[in-house]
Amino acid sequence: MTSIHRQQSVIDACNAVITEMRDLAPSLVFASVITEDGFEVTHLGGSFDSGRLASMTSSVQALGDAVARELVMGQSGYVVIAGESGHMLQLRVTGQSLILAALFDNHELLGKALATSRRGVQRLSELLNSPHNPNQ
């Protein structure tokens, strides 16, 4: 079977969702969907080394999960990295071995960025976990 990050239906769904996210929040500078093991499915925007960013995102997500386990907080919901020029959110896609990473500029409220990102992962989960998805 083809790896998830190379399946065209997965790539198409991810592209559609991150485009919808940009329509909802023009402050979205960059969005990427990656596999838990650090392979990029697709990205939108930015002039970053997306392959390198995918690897780092995977590592940060694993560290966040480890901290949540260590502190007995339950399953990690999301990771936020705040910087001077924006904030990066990382969320897992339910039922898939995928992570959404979204960078918003500093003009966006963290609440709207989180709501937009949650909506994105919910939509991805719906699309990819659908019984009509040929990869199920």
VMD Tcl script that draws the C-alpha trace (Angstrom):
set ca {
  {0.00 0.00 0.00}
  {1.17 3.53 -0.78}
  {2.32 5.60 2.21}
  {-0.30 8.07 3.40}
  {1.80 11.09 2.43}
  {1.88 9.88 -1.19}
  {-1.82 9.02 -1.58}
  {-3.40 11.47 -4.01}
  {-6.80 11.48 -2.27}
  {-5.10 12.42 1.02}
  {-3.03 15.14 -0.67}
  {-6.17 16.53 -2.36}
  {-8.14 16.57 0.90}
  {-5.28 18.28 2.74}
  {-4.90 20.91 0.00}
  {-8.64 21.64 0.07}
  {-8.71 22.03 3.85}
  {-5.69 24.29 4.18}
  {-7.05 26.45 1.35}
  {-10.36 26.70 3.26}
  {-8.37 27.70 6.35}
  {-6.66 30.52 4.48}
  {-10.06 31.73 3.25}
  {-11.30 31.80 6.86}
  {-8.18 33.47 8.25}
  {-6.14 35.58 5.82}
  {-3.57 35.86 8.63}
  {-2.57 32.25 7.88}
  {1.01 32.58 6.65}
  {1.83 28.90 6.25}
  {0.04 25.59 6.74}
  {1.33 22.08 6.36}
  {-0.02 18.60 6.92}
  {2.61 16.08 7.90}
  {2.75 12.48 9.01}
  {3.55 11.65 12.62}
  {6.90 10.32 11.46}
  {7.84 13.62 9.80}
  {6.94 13.38 6.10}
  {5.14 16.27 4.45}
  {1.83 15.55 2.75}
  {1.41 19.10 1.44}
  {1.84 22.74 2.37}
  {0.51 26.15 1.49}
  {2.40 29.43 1.66}
  {5.72 30.34 3.21}
  {9.22 30.13 1.88}
  {10.40 27.61 4.45}
  {12.22 24.35 3.97}
  {8.98 22.41 4.36}
  {10.71 19.03 4.59}
  {12.87 20.21 7.46}
  {9.88 21.87 9.11}
  {7.91 18.62 8.82}
  {10.63 16.77 10.70}
  {10.78 19.42 13.43}
  {6.99 19.51 13.74}
  {6.90 15.77 14.24}
  {9.53 16.01 16.97}
  {7.77 18.88 18.76}
  {4.48 16.98 18.66}
  {6.15 13.90 20.16}
  {7.70 16.03 22.91}
  {4.33 17.65 23.68}
  {2.75 14.21 23.91}
  {5.53 13.03 26.24}
  {5.12 16.06 28.52}
  {1.35 15.51 28.69}
  {1.91 11.85 29.62}
  {4.54 12.72 32.22}
  {2.27 15.31 33.86}
  {-0.72 12.92 33.66}
  {-2.69 15.54 31.73}
  {-4.37 13.09 29.38}
  {-3.94 13.13 25.64}
  {-2.20 16.19 24.22}
  {-4.70 18.48 22.48}
  {-2.42 20.86 20.62}
  {0.93 22.60 20.76}
  {1.38 26.38 20.48}
  {4.68 28.05 19.70}
  {4.43 31.83 20.13}
  {6.98 34.18 18.59}
  {7.34 37.90 18.00}
  {5.87 37.75 14.52}
  {3.19 35.10 14.97}
  {2.12 31.82 16.47}
  {2.36 28.27 15.22}
  {-0.28 25.72 16.18}
  {0.03 21.96 15.79}
  {-2.94 19.62 16.07}
  {-3.41 15.92 15.41}
  {-5.99 14.75 12.88}
  {-8.33 12.33 14.66}
  {-8.20 8.82 13.28}
  {-5.14 9.49 11.13}
  {-1.37 9.55 11.64}
  {-1.34 13.20 10.53}
  {-0.57 16.55 12.13}
  {-1.71 19.96 10.96}
  {0.83 22.76 11.50}
  {-0.44 26.30 10.94}
  {1.46 29.58 11.26}
  {-0.59 32.75 11.78}
  {0.83 36.26 11.78}
  {0.88 38.32 14.96}
  {-2.25 40.26 13.93}
  {-4.40 37.20 14.56}
  {-5.90 36.46 17.94}
  {-4.78 33.12 19.30}
  {-8.41 32.11 19.83}
  {-9.30 32.60 16.16}
  {-6.14 30.81 15.07}
  {-7.02 27.88 17.31}
  {-10.65 27.81 16.15}
  {-9.56 27.88 12.50}
  {-7.03 25.10 13.09}
  {-9.54 22.96 15.01}
  {-12.02 23.37 12.21}
  {-9.33 22.31 9.75}
  {-8.46 19.09 11.60}
  {-12.15 18.31 12.11}
  {-12.75 18.70 8.38}
  {-9.70 16.57 7.53}
  {-10.89 13.89 9.93}
  {-14.34 13.90 8.30}
  {-12.89 13.65 4.80}
  {-10.24 11.05 5.53}
  {-12.28 8.87 7.90}
  {-15.33 8.81 5.63}
  {-16.48 5.36 4.51}
  {-16.37 6.80 0.97}
  {-12.64 7.46 1.24}
  {-10.90 4.92 -1.03}
  {-7.96 4.72 1.41}
  {-10.09 3.34 4.25}
}
mol new
graphics top color blue
foreach p $ca { graphics top sphere $p radius 0.5 }
foreach p [lrange $ca 0 end-1] q [lrange $ca 1 end] { graphics top cylinder $p $q radius 0.2 }
display resetview
